[in-house]
Amino acid sequence: MKPIRYIILVIGITFCGQTMAQGGLVSFLKKVGTKLDSMAVKGVDRNYIDAPEKPWQVILRGNVNQTIVSMHTQGTIAGQEYSARPHLKTTPSQYLGLWVGYRGYGLGYTVNVGGDKGSNLTFGATGGSYGINVRIRSFENSSPDFNLNSELLTEAEMDAWNDIEMTDPISVETVIADGYYMFNGKRFSYSAAYDQSAIQKRSAGSIMAGFMYNYTSIDYASDSNGDLVYLMDGLGKVKLWQGSVGVGYAYNWVPMRGLLVNVMFMPMLTFINKLKAYGYATNMEELMEDPTFWDKDITFDEWDEWYYKNIRIQHVGDKTFNSGLSIGFDARMSLTYSFDRFYLNAYGQFNNIRYHHDSTSGYLNDWFINTSFGFRF
């Protein structure tokens, strides 16, 4: 075979292979789309629930959220007595981003535009009788409300600490995953209220079962935060793990065509409840014995430079506290108005998870409000 014919044959085979591969991918995606289309209305009462004619969604989403962690821990870490009552309240932060999905299955990403510096990554999947959501959030906060409770400070000094801008910001990471199953999926649509991939035509409610997993890490253990670590009796980092299950009720109210109001409340039994406290030693007392610490003849800037040049912390150990069973709750509310291919939505969620075990107790409050403007195509 002549070289030119050989080259033409190779190109032809390659082109046919690519075409077949692309055709196979398109065929597979069409089958997946058809399956999701059928699942959207399978087993539902079409007098109560319907699927939008256009399956794809693009949503411009705004978000405001806040995390509050309150705890009382005491014990012994690496032979040192440990006690602290930190109360961390982050500054409400604002995020803006996009969510793209097909029939309730999608991916969203938001970035910080105000408040804490960070980002949110969300995953969502909803069907006729279920909903699954995952939120991964990481951010830094330079002015948290610690609500210090220390015998080393006067009440006025403790209040003043909450107005201080931290040199090295606190780092917070949270992962919250929740899932729900609706026992009246035939007439009640969870997705109609929370991702608008279905349409609730008449009012209906449902008993529901759910689960929730939460992981939170709070870390301010750095040399420049050595004074704060000292005032927190050596506590520099905390990690929390919680797993909860519950049974509750949700209701979709349709007062008029295109308008949907949803409320949901679920008491949660937390059965996985662990707290890991990280202890640190500081040289704060040594610095306080240094004449420079009390020298009134130097300027504040000179003292500040000397102080942050010399303050140090050292990790001395950690301890895990396994809490017993505790009761919390998960609450949501949503408002949706649809017109043609467009819709507006606002919904909020509040999670309360409590923990306790011998010498440690506290709670985690996490809330957010989402606002959305969506388009179907």
FENTAMO-V138108 format. One line per field, one symbol per residue. ss: DSSP state (a for helix, b for strand, c for the rest). psi: psi as a letter, one per 40 degrees, with the letter a starting at -180 (. if undefined). burial: + if it has 16 or more other ideal C-beta (glycine too) atoms within 10 Angstrom, else -. A space follows every 10 residues. Layout:
ss=???
psi=???
burial=???
//
This chain:
ss=ccaaaaaaaa aaaaaaaaaa aaaaaaaaaa aaaaaaaaaa acccccccbb cccccbbbbb bbbbbbbbbb bbbbbbbccb bbbbccbbbc ccbbbbbbbb bbccbbbbbb bbbbccbbbb bbbbbbcccb bbbbbbbbbb bcccbccccc ccccaaaaaa accccccccb bbbbbbbbbb bbccccccca aaaaccccbb cccbbbbbbb bbbbbbbbbc ccaaaaaaaa acccbbbbbb bbbbbbbbbb bbbbbbccbb bbbbbbbbbb bbbbbbbbbb bbcaaaaacc aaaaccccca aaaaaaaaaa ccbbbbbbbb bbcccbbbbb bbbbbbbbbc cbbbbbbbbb bbbbbbbccb bbbbbbbbbb bbbbbbc
psi=hidddddddd dddddddddd dddddddddd dddddddddd eheiheddhi hidhdihhhh hihhiihhhh ihiiahhfeh hhhigihhhi hhihihaihh ihfehahihi iheibihaih hiiihiadei hhihhhhhii hegihefhgh eeiidddddd deehhhdhii hhhihhhiii hhefedehhd dddeefeihh diiiihiiii ihhhhhhhhf gideeddddd dffeheihhh hhhiiihaii hhhgdihehh hhihhhihhh ehgihhhhii iifdddddeh dddeheeiid dddddddede hiihheiihh hhiaiihaih iihihhhihb eiiiihiiih hhhiiihbeh iaihhhiihh hihihi.
burial=---------- ---------- ---------- -----+---+ ---++--+++ ++--+-+-+- +++++++-++ +-+---+--- -+++++++++ --+-+-+-+- +-++++-+-+ -+--++-+-+ -+-+++++++ +++-+-++++ +--+-+-+++ -------+-- +----+-+++ ++-+++++-+ ++-+++++++ ++++++++++ +--+++-+-+ ++-+++++++ +++-++++++ ++++++++++ ++++-+-+-+ -+-+-----+ ++-+++-+-+ --+++-++++ ++++--+--- ---------- -----++--- +-+--++++- +-+--+-+++ ++++-+-+-- --+-+-+++- ++++++---+ ++++++++++ ++-+-+-
//
